[in-house]
Each structure stands twice: as structure tokens, then as C-alpha cells.
């Protein structure tokens, strides 16, 4: 999932005609921005902005002065950006939507009507408003959407249909997520797990099933949960068994999905040519230098500082920053896990 969120009122597109000088993207472009949020889920379009789609929308008459985006404009533009099969759901109840969403790997756009939705009485709009969702799941008996709201209310993140949307979903467009690279999915999972660990509002989500007595520190749990999110570990599995290390072969998750390589206790800086984005690194905290120790664990983002320090995702980024951070390049690497 691409983590970018665009606001229709904030950016070089904000004052551009949609379709007239008096009717701009800022005031009427929620449909355009929602479509952009769907487009950037593709690796080939990950750097797009609303400006990439606006000319197409105007040329085809999908922007209506004073009304925003035409319904058929949503459907046809989803097809234009590569989604050949677009499922449209009209109004509540949502039984047909659940059937489609439960097929898995589905994203889409919701058109909200004016008023307060769900048991929490959440207001999405006072007239009509398109909002993209880029993930979906069922948890705790509720249906959850990961939304990206281009409007000023900034309803971004996980919202349940029952708690925030029920009664306010006018229309729903559902498409299958197009294939993305492994590294893209991994970095997205890092962000999602960071948000969950940082924000108390995410406590409803299933917690890791690894017993505390079986590991030291939350870094192991963090990486395990990230890998669970993308299907590389099952709940309860993790990639490092405390006190065993990678060298003994007592490693969880060493299957056809990943390879584990002993790196000889060399520094991160010296191994830069052998490391890449998405590699999972286990540092050697054992002063004796043997393989029986083990220490901090993190995921490489794939970029480095001028001093040779790598940017990493770990439990510290989750607690404090929700983004990657530079890490000491002089630390020694015990092992590297590379996903296939």
C-alpha cells in the first residue's frame, strides 16, 4: 500500500480548473484525488499526483461544474488506469460488497452521502464526498476500511463500516489490487505496523501471538508482525529464536519464501554492496562474536546517509516516528534474511 495521502486543497493542483476557474480541484476534486490514491497503488504509477489524471478527466467530460466527478467518470477512469473489472455497489445494505471484498486483495472508492454514519456518528461530508480505501479486513465482527480522505476532515486510517459509515455509503466501486513489488508491500507493512504500535486507536487489531517469555525486546515482535502482514510468517512464528541465533539452524520461517545468510559479523558499512531494500538484518550483540548471541533486528529501507548509515524500520521508528531512521553503520551484522 502506498502511504502517500493527497489533499485536494493542498498542492499545485488545488487551484487548477475542475472544470472551470471557479470550480477548482480544491472545492470539487475529491473524486479526482480518490482516483489518484488508487492509481499510486501500482508501482508504475507510484509517483503520480492528481495532475496526472486531471487532463484525462477534463478531456472526457468527467468533471461537472458545481457537482464534482460524474459516477461514470469513476468507473471509466478506474478502467483507464488498468482495472479492467470494476464492481459497482449501489447503496446499503452491503451484502454484495462483503462478497466481493472477501475475495481478498480489494481496494476501491466510496461515495459518502451527507450526514453522520455508523454508531460513532462520523461525518464524512455535508453534501457528497469520494474517499479511496486501499485495504480492507474483518476484525472483531466488524468490516474495516483503510481510507485516504482528500478533504479537510482527514479521515485517514482504519474505520469500520459499523462504527463510522453505516447509513452513509451511497455508492461503492471495488477493484482488485494490481500486482505490486515485494519491497513495496514490505515497506507498506512497516508503516501500518508502526501506526498500530503508536496509536492507541488501533488496539482492536489482533496482537502478536508470540509469548513474551520467548523473546527479548519488541524489535523481534515488530518484524514478525510485519512479515505476518504480507503472508511470510504465520501468527506465532518469528525469524529469530532467542539464544539460538541463525547459525544453529534453529530459525523460524526458513522456507521457500526466505533465505538466511550468515554475514560474518562484518559492519553494516562494509556490507553495503551486499544489502538491499527489504533485507532483514540481525545484529550481533554478543561480545564474544560467536553465532549464539543475537541482538537488534530491523528491516532496511534501501537508502543510506552520506556517512554510510542505513535507514531502517524497527520498533523504535514505530514508537516515535512512524518512519524510517538512520542506524549506526558501524554495528556488526550476524545474519541477513532475504525474502523471495
C-alpha positions in Angstrom: 0.0 0.0 0.0 1.4 3.4 -1.0 1.5 5.6 2.1 1.1 9.0 0.3 -2.1 11.0 1.0 -3.1 13.9 -1.2 -5.4 16.7 -0.1 -7.5 18.3 -2.8 -6.8 21.8 -1.3 -3.1 21.4 -0.7 -0.8 21.2 -3.7 -0.1 22.7 -7.1 -3.3 21.2 -8.4 -5.5 22.9 -5.7 -6.4 26.0 -7.8 -6.5 24.3 -11.1 -9.8 24.2 -13.0 -12.1 21.3 -12.4 -13.6 22.0 -14.9 -13.7 25.8 -14.7 -11.7 28.6 -13.0 -14.5 29.0 -10.5 -14.8 25.3 -9.9 -11.4 24.0 -8.9 -9.8 20.8 -7.6 -9.8 22.3 -4.1 -13.5 22.6 -4.0 -14.7 19.8 -6.2 -11.9 17.4 -6.9 -12.4 14.7 -4.3 -13.2 12.2 -7.0 -10.0 13.1 -8.9 -7.9 12.7 -5.8 -9.6 9.4 -4.7 -8.8 8.0 -8.2 -5.2 9.2 -7.7 -5.0 7.3 -4.4 -6.0 4.1 -6.3 -3.6 4.8 -9.2 -0.5 5.1 -7.0 -1.1 1.6 -5.6 0.6 0.5 -8.8 4.4 0.5 -8.9 4.3 2.1 -12.4 2.2 5.0 -11.1 3.5 5.3 -7.6 4.8 8.9 -8.3 1.6 10.2 -9.8 -0.3 13.1 -8.4 -3.8 14.5 -9.2 -2.1 16.4 -12.0 -1.5 13.2 -13.9 -5.2 12.4 -14.1 -6.8 15.8 -14.2 -6.3 16.3 -18.0 -7.9 12.9 -18.8 -10.9 13.7 -16.5 -11.4 17.1 -18.2 -10.9 15.8 -21.8 -13.6 13.1 -21.3 -16.1 15.4 -19.5 -16.0 13.6 -16.2 -15.7 16.9 -14.2 -19.0 18.8 -13.8 -19.1 22.4 -12.7 -20.6 22.7 -9.3 -21.1 18.9 -9.0 -17.7 17.3 -8.9 -17.0 14.0 -10.6 -19.5 12.0 -12.7 -20.2 8.5 -11.5 -19.3 7.0 -14.9 -16.1 9.0 -14.6 -15.1 7.0 -11.6 -15.8 3.7 -13.4 -14.1 4.6 -16.6 -11.1 6.1 -15.0 -10.5 3.0 -12.9 -10.5 1.1 -16.2 -8.2 3.7 -17.8 -5.6 3.2 -15.1 -5.6 -0.6 -15.5 -8.5 -2.1 -13.5 -10.5 -4.0 -16.2 -13.1 -5.4 -13.8 -14.9 -2.7 -11.8 -17.6 -3.8 -9.4 -20.2 -1.1 -8.6 -22.4 -1.4 -5.5 -25.3 1.0 -5.0 -26.5 2.0 -1.6 -26.9 -0.1 1.6 -27.3 -2.9 2.5 -23.7 -4.1 1.9 -24.2 -7.8 1.5 -22.9 -7.8 -2.1 -20.0 -5.6 -1.2 -18.9 -8.1 1.5 -19.0 -10.9 -1.0 -16.7 -9.0 -3.4 -14.3 -7.7 -0.7 -14.0 -11.1 0.9 -12.3 -12.3 -2.3 -9.2 -10.6 -0.9 -6.8 -8.0 -2.3 -9.5 -5.5 -3.0 -9.3 -1.7 -3.0 -11.7 1.0 -4.2 -13.7 4.2 -3.8 -16.6 5.0 -1.5 -19.1 7.8 -2.3 -20.5 9.1 1.0 -23.7 11.0 1.4 -24.3 13.9 3.8 -25.0 13.1 7.4 -23.4 11.1 10.3 -22.5 7.5 9.8 -22.3 4.4 12.0 -22.6 4.1 15.7 -19.9 6.7 16.3 -21.9 9.2 14.2 -18.9 10.2 12.0 -19.4 13.0 9.5 -17.7 12.4 6.1 -19.4 15.2 4.2 -22.1 17.8 4.2 -23.0 17.2 0.6 -21.3 14.3 -1.2 -17.7 13.1 -1.0 -15.5 10.4 -2.7 -13.0 8.7 -0.5 -10.5 5.9 -1.5 -9.8 2.8 0.5 -6.6 0.9 0.0 -7.1 -2.0 2.3 -9.9 -4.0 3.9 -10.3 -6.6 6.6 -12.8 -8.1 9.0 -11.8 -8.0 12.7 -13.9 -8.2 15.9 -17.0 -8.9 13.9 -16.7 -5.6 12.0 -15.7 -4.6 8.5 -12.8 -2.3 8.4 -11.6 0.0 5.5 -8.3 1.8 5.4 -9.3 5.2 4.0 -7.5 8.1 2.5 -9.6 11.2 2.8 -8.7 14.2 0.5 -10.9 16.6 2.4 -10.3 18.7 5.4 -11.7 16.2 7.9 -8.7 14.0 7.2 -10.4 10.7 7.9 -7.3 8.7 7.2 -6.6 5.2 8.5 -8.8 2.3 9.7 -12.6 3.0 10.0 -15.2 0.3 10.5 -18.4 0.3 8.4 -20.4 -0.4 11.5 -18.8 2.4 13.6 -18.3 5.1 11.1 -20.0 4.5 7.7 -23.3 2.7 8.1 -26.2 4.6 6.5 -23.9 7.0 4.6 -22.5 4.8 1.8 -24.2 6.0 -1.4 -22.1 4.1 -3.9 -19.0 1.8 -3.8 -16.5 0.9 -6.5 -14.4 -2.2 -5.9 -11.4 -3.3 -7.9 -8.7 -5.9 -7.4 -5.3 -4.5 -6.4 -2.9 -4.8 -9.2 0.4 -6.6 -8.5 3.0 -4.6 -6.6 6.6 -5.4 -5.9 7.6 -7.3 -2.7 9.6 -4.4 -1.4 6.6 -2.0 -1.9 4.4 -4.3 0.1 7.1 -4.8 2.8 7.6 -1.0 3.3 3.8 -0.5 3.4 3.5 -3.2 6.1 6.3 -1.4 8.1 4.2 1.8 8.1 1.0 0.0 9.0 2.6 -1.8 11.9 4.3 1.4 13.1 0.9 3.1 13.2 -0.6 0.2 15.1 2.1 0.3 17.7 2.0 4.1 18.0 -1.7 4.8 18.0 -4.0 3.6 20.8 -6.9 3.8 18.4 -5.6 0.6 16.8 -5.9 -1.6 19.8 -8.8 -3.5 18.3 -6.3 -5.1 15.9 -5.1 -8.6 16.7 -2.0 -8.5 18.8 1.0 -10.8 18.0 0.6 -14.3 19.3 4.3 -14.6 20.4 4.5 -15.2 24.1 6.7 -12.6 25.9 8.8 -15.4 27.5 10.0 -16.5 24.1 11.8 -13.3 23.0 13.6 -10.2 24.3 12.6 -6.8 23.1 9.9 -5.6 20.8 12.1 -5.5 17.7 11.6 -9.2 17.1 7.9 -8.9 17.5 7.8 -5.8 15.3 9.5 -7.6 12.4 7.5 -10.7 12.9 4.2 -8.8 12.7 5.4 -7.0 9.5 6.1 -10.4 7.9 2.7 -11.7 9.1 1.0 -8.8 7.3 2.4 -9.8 4.0 2.0 -13.5 4.4 5.6 -14.6 5.1 5.0 -15.8 8.6 2.1 -17.3 10.4 0.8 -15.9 13.7 3.1 -17.1 16.4 6.2 -17.5 14.2 9.2 -15.3 14.2 12.6 -15.4 12.4 14.9 -15.5 15.4 14.8 -17.8 18.3 16.4 -16.1 21.4 19.6 -17.7 22.5 19.9 -19.8 19.4 20.9 -17.4 16.6 20.8 -18.1 12.9 24.0 -20.1 12.8 22.5 -23.1 14.6 19.7 -23.6 12.1 17.1 -23.1 14.8 15.3 -20.4 12.7 11.6 -20.0 12.2 10.4 -19.1 8.6 13.4 -20.5 6.7 11.3 -22.0 4.0 10.8 -21.4 0.3 9.8 -17.8 1.0 13.1 -16.6 2.5 16.8 -17.3 2.7 19.0 -16.8 5.8 22.7 -15.9 5.3 25.4 -15.7 8.0 27.3 -12.4 7.4 30.4 -12.9 9.4 30.0 -10.2 12.0 31.0 -7.5 9.5 29.9 -3.9 9.8 26.8 -2.6 8.1 29.0 -0.1 6.2 31.3 -2.8 4.8 28.4 -4.9 3.7 26.6 -2.1 1.9 27.1 -3.8 -1.5 25.5 -7.0 -0.3 22.5 -5.4 1.3 19.3 -4.0 -0.4 15.9 -2.7 0.4 13.7 -5.2 2.2 16.6 -7.2 3.7 16.0 -8.1 7.4 19.1 -7.6 9.5 20.1 -9.3 12.8 22.9 -7.5 14.6 25.4 -9.3 16.8 25.1 -8.1 20.4 27.2 -10.9 21.7 30.6 -9.5 22.6 32.3 -12.9 22.1 31.4 -12.6 18.4 30.0 -16.1 18.1 26.7 -17.0 16.4 24.9 -17.9 19.6 24.1 -14.4 20.6 21.9 -12.1 18.6 20.6 -8.6 19.1 18.7 -5.9 17.5 16.7 -6.7 14.4 15.3 -4.4 11.7 14.4 -4.0 8.0 16.4 -2.0 5.6 14.6 0.8 3.7 17.3 0.8 0.9 18.9 4.3 1.3 22.0 5.4 3.2 23.3 8.6 4.7 26.5 10.2 3.4 28.3 8.8 6.4 27.3 5.3 5.4 24.5 4.7 8.0 21.5 2.8 6.6 17.8 4.0 7.0 15.9 1.2 8.8 12.5 0.2 10.0 12.4 -1.1 13.6 10.4 -0.9 16.8 11.9 2.5 17.7 10.6 4.0 14.5 7.2 2.5 15.4 7.2 4.0 18.9 8.4 7.5 18.0 8.5 8.4 14.3 6.3 6.2 12.1 9.0 6.4 9.5 12.5 5.0 8.9 15.5 6.3 10.8 19.3 6.3 10.3 21.1 3.5 12.2 24.8 3.2 13.2 26.7 1.8 10.2 29.5 0.5 12.4 27.3 -2.1 14.1 28.1 -5.7 13.2 25.8 -7.9 11.3 25.2 -11.5 12.4 22.8 -12.6 9.7 20.7 -11.4 6.8 17.2 -12.6 5.9 16.1 -12.0 2.3 12.5 -12.6 1.2 12.0 -14.4 -2.1 
